[in-house]
Amino acid sequence: RMNCYIPANAISLEAEGTNVNVNLDSNYGIWSLGLKVTFDAENLTLEGINSGLFAIDENSYSVKDGVITIFAENAEIANVTDTGVAFYLVFEGEAEY
């Protein structure tokens, strides 16, 4: 079974935004993924998603009412078997951690 998660230490506060890693672990091999991520839309704004193991562009996701819907696939249509950061969520705003 593969795990897709956001670890507690994945949040990095920087001047240009807050980066949140979305990680893959125990990855047996996938070539696409779809998931929804919720966030506090009153205090945060999604600025974008940066590529990691999966290439992400503006056509790979949508945002509405604090829910990010993401669909990403490997451009080579081959299994990604690495463990690591699938992609990075980039937020602006103030949140309590």
ABEGO torsion letter per residue (X at the ends): XBBBBBBAAABBBBAAEBBBBBBBBGBAEBABBBBBBBBBAAABBBAEBBBBABBBBAAABBBBGGBBBBBBBBAAGBBBABBEBABBBBBBEBBBX
